[in-house]
Amino acid sequence: MIGFKHSRRLLRLVAQRDALRHLDEQVPDPALRAQLTPDYTIGCKRIILSNTLYPALSADNATLHDRHDGIDHFDATGIVTASGEHLDLDVVVFSTGYDATDGVIPYIVRGRDGVRLADVWHDFPRAYLGTTVPGFPNFFVVTGPNTGIGHTSAIFVIESQMEYVMQALDAVRDEDAASIEVTAEAEDDYTSMIHREMEKTVWHDGGCTSWYQSRSGRVVAMFPGFSFTFRRLARRFRPEHHVLTPVATAPSTTPSERITA
């Protein structure tokens, strides 16, 4: 995490230099090596750890068409590239990735008054501690927005989230309440802090577009700090950041408006 956020010089001297040396050793063809050399700071996109990728691309029966000569269109017998080259093909395998930001929750989730989570997250996904959303009582997301960790296990973050969730449930039981939710002010303060800190990271200004980013350009997949910082934030449950609704005053819901948990 020190390199990803606090020291670009260290990132270049240690990680990027070793990565370029690895590329040089595994790809003897200078033209192919130039195609494979990133034009952004290492870490901006997810780092691939592999000893087999470059040899596969260097094989005699492989040809690399990069983003400068991608697919223009398909025809009856194969692909026509952007440069006009026709490739006769029997099989085409699509490896287009997945939506890890705007599509964090692909199914319909409705909160109070039937408000859809997708509408709340129209600009970009956001949640207090990556876990709770204002207007969605008793709703908890595990591995939600800005909980990804690029330097250690995701299990550590999940365990931290569960500590927060269990404390929230304890608060509901202790107060004999019907529901709990984070306040809009607390979530907004937390999200503002997350993206303010994100501006200091290579994920934000490393010179690339990655799956870490939402359509808005905000980095939504990653947490911009140390994993132990997230654990400390999640461990300290703050009642003043939450609203508890007593059982007697809890709003009724129709089946179509019930909270999806």
C-alpha positions in Angstrom: 0.0 0.0 0.0 2.9 2.3 0.6 3.8 2.3 -3.1 0.2 2.5 -4.4 -0.4 5.7 -2.4 2.5 7.1 -0.5 5.6 6.6 -2.7 5.5 6.5 -6.5 9.3 6.6 -6.5 9.4 3.4 -4.5 6.7 1.9 -6.8 8.8 2.7 -9.9 12.2 1.7 -8.4 11.0 -1.6 -7.0 7.9 -3.0 -8.7 8.0 -1.3 -12.1 11.7 -1.9 -12.7 11.3 -5.6 -11.8 8.2 -5.9 -14.0 10.0 -4.4 -17.0 13.0 -6.7 -16.4 10.6 -9.7 -16.4 9.1 -8.5 -19.7 12.5 -8.1 -21.3 13.6 -11.6 -20.2 10.4 -13.3 -21.5 9.7 -11.4 -24.7 12.8 -11.4 -27.0 11.0 -9.7 -30.0 11.4 -5.9 -29.5 8.3 -5.0 -31.5 6.1 -7.3 -29.4 7.8 -6.2 -26.3 6.9 -2.6 -27.2 3.3 -3.5 -27.6 3.2 -5.2 -24.2 5.0 -2.4 -22.3 2.4 -0.4 -20.3 2.2 3.4 -20.8 0.9 3.9 -17.2 2.4 3.6 -13.7 2.5 0.0 -12.4 -0.4 -0.7 -10.1 -2.9 1.6 -11.9 -4.4 -1.6 -13.3 -4.3 -4.9 -11.4 -0.9 -6.5 -11.5 -0.8 -9.9 -13.2 1.6 -12.4 -11.6 2.4 -15.0 -14.3 5.3 -16.8 -15.8 3.2 -18.2 -18.7 1.4 -15.2 -20.2 4.3 -13.6 -22.1 5.7 -16.9 -23.5 2.1 -17.7 -24.7 2.0 -14.4 -26.6 5.5 -14.9 -28.0 4.6 -18.3 -29.4 5.0 -18.8 -33.2 1.2 -19.6 -33.5 0.1 -16.5 -31.7 -0.4 -12.9 -32.9 -1.2 -10.0 -30.7 -3.7 -7.3 -31.8 -3.6 -4.6 -29.2 -6.1 -1.8 -28.6 -4.6 0.2 -31.5 -5.8 -2.6 -33.9 -8.8 -4.1 -32.3 -12.0 -5.6 -33.8 -13.8 -3.4 -36.3 -16.5 -6.0 -37.1 -17.3 -9.7 -37.6 -18.2 -11.2 -40.9 -19.2 -14.7 -42.0 -15.7 -16.2 -41.7 -14.0 -14.3 -39.0 -12.9 -10.8 -37.8 -11.9 -7.7 -39.6 -9.5 -5.6 -37.6 -9.4 -1.8 -37.3 -6.5 -1.7 -39.8 -8.6 -3.7 -42.3 -6.9 -7.1 -41.9 -9.1 -10.1 -42.2 -8.6 -13.0 -39.8 -10.2 -16.3 -40.7 -11.4 -17.9 -37.5 -13.3 -21.1 -36.5 -13.9 -20.0 -32.8 -14.0 -16.6 -31.1 -13.8 -16.5 -27.3 -15.0 -13.3 -25.7 -13.1 -12.3 -22.5 -14.5 -8.9 -21.9 -14.2 -8.9 -18.1 -16.9 -8.1 -15.6 -18.6 -5.2 -14.0 -17.0 -4.7 -10.5 -18.1 -1.2 -9.9 -21.4 0.1 -11.3 -22.7 -3.5 -11.3 -21.7 -4.3 -7.7 -25.3 -5.5 -7.0 -26.9 -6.6 -10.2 -30.3 -7.6 -8.7 -33.1 -5.2 -7.6 -32.8 -3.9 -4.0 -35.5 -1.6 -2.6 -35.3 0.5 0.5 -37.7 2.8 2.2 -40.7 3.9 0.1 -39.6 1.5 -2.6 -36.5 3.5 -3.6 -34.2 1.4 -5.7 -30.5 1.0 -4.7 -29.6 1.3 -8.4 -31.1 4.8 -8.5 -29.3 5.9 -5.3 -26.1 4.6 -6.9 -26.8 6.2 -10.3 -23.7 8.4 -10.2 -21.5 5.8 -8.5 -21.8 3.1 -5.8 -21.3 4.4 -2.3 -21.8 3.1 1.2 -20.7 3.8 4.8 -17.8 1.5 5.5 -18.7 -0.1 2.2 -21.5 -1.7 4.1 -24.6 0.4 4.8 -26.6 2.9 2.8 -29.0 5.7 4.1 -32.6 4.9 3.5 -32.0 1.1 3.5 -32.6 0.0 7.1 -31.3 -3.4 8.1 -29.4 -3.7 4.8 -25.8 -4.7 4.9 -23.5 -5.2 1.9 -20.4 -7.4 2.2 -17.5 -6.4 -0.1 -19.4 -3.3 -1.1 -18.1 -0.1 -2.6 -14.4 0.8 -1.8 -13.6 -2.3 0.1 -11.2 -3.9 -2.3 -7.6 -4.4 -1.1 -4.8 -4.7 -3.6 -2.1 -5.8 -1.2 -3.6 -8.4 1.2 -6.5 -10.8 1.6 -10.1 -9.7 1.1 -11.0 -12.0 4.0 -9.5 -9.5 6.4 -11.8 -6.7 5.1 -14.8 -9.0 5.2 -14.1 -10.0 8.8 -13.8 -6.3 9.6 -17.2 -5.6 8.0 -18.8 -8.4 10.0 -17.5 -6.8 13.2 -19.4 -3.7 12.3 -22.5 -5.6 11.3 -22.6 -7.5 14.5 -22.2 -4.3 16.6 -25.1 -2.8 14.6 -27.3 -5.8 15.3 -26.3 -5.6 19.0 -27.5 -2.0 19.0 -30.8 -3.1 17.6 -31.3 -5.8 20.3 -30.1 -3.5 23.1 -32.6 -0.8 22.2 -35.3 -3.3 21.3 -35.6 -1.5 18.0 -37.1 -2.6 14.7 -34.3 -1.3 12.4 -31.0 0.5 12.1 -29.6 2.6 9.3 -26.7 5.0 8.8 -27.4 8.7 8.6 -27.0 10.5 5.2 -24.6 12.9 6.8 -22.3 10.1 8.2 -22.3 8.3 4.8 -21.6 11.5 2.9 -18.7 12.4 5.3 -17.2 8.9 4.9 -17.6 8.8 1.1 -16.0 12.2 0.8 -13.1 11.1 2.9 -12.7 8.0 0.7 -12.5 9.8 -2.5 -10.3 12.6 -1.1 -7.8 10.0 -0.1 -8.2 8.2 -3.4 -6.8 11.2 -5.2 -3.5 10.4 -3.7 -3.3 6.8 -5.1 -2.0 5.3 -8.3 -5.4 3.9 -9.0 -6.7 7.5 -9.4 -3.9 9.2 -11.3 -1.7 6.4 -12.6 -2.6 7.2 -16.2 -4.9 4.4 -17.0 -8.6 3.4 -17.2 -9.2 0.2 -15.2 -12.1 -1.9 -13.9 -11.4 -0.3 -10.5 -13.3 2.8 -11.8 -17.0 3.4 -12.3 -18.5 5.1 -15.3 -18.1 8.3 -13.4 -14.4 7.9 -13.4 -14.3 7.5 -9.6 -12.3 4.6 -8.2 -15.0 2.5 -6.5 -13.4 -1.0 -6.2 -10.5 -0.1 -3.9 -10.0 1.1 -0.3 -7.5 4.0 -0.4 -5.6 3.0 2.7 -4.1 0.2 4.8 -6.2 -2.8 5.7 -5.6 -2.2 9.4 -7.0 1.3 8.9 -10.3 -0.1 7.6 -10.4 -2.6 10.5 -10.0 0.2 13.0 -12.8 2.2 11.4 -15.1 -0.8 11.3 -14.3 -1.8 14.8 -15.3 1.5 16.3 -19.1 1.5 16.1 -20.5 5.0 16.4 -24.1 5.2 17.5 -24.3 8.9 16.5 -23.8 7.8 12.9 -26.9 5.7 13.0 -30.7 5.9 13.5 -32.6 3.3 15.4 -36.3 3.0 14.7 -38.5 1.7 17.6 -40.8 -1.2 16.9 -43.9 0.9 17.5 -43.0 3.5 14.9 -41.4 1.3 12.3 -43.1 2.0 8.9 -45.1 -0.8 7.3 -44.1 -2.0 3.9 -46.0 -3.7 1.1 -44.4 -6.8 -0.4 -42.9 -4.9 -3.3 -41.3 -2.4 -1.0 -39.7 -4.8 1.5 -36.0 -4.4 2.2 -33.9 -7.0 0.4 -31.2 -8.2 2.7 
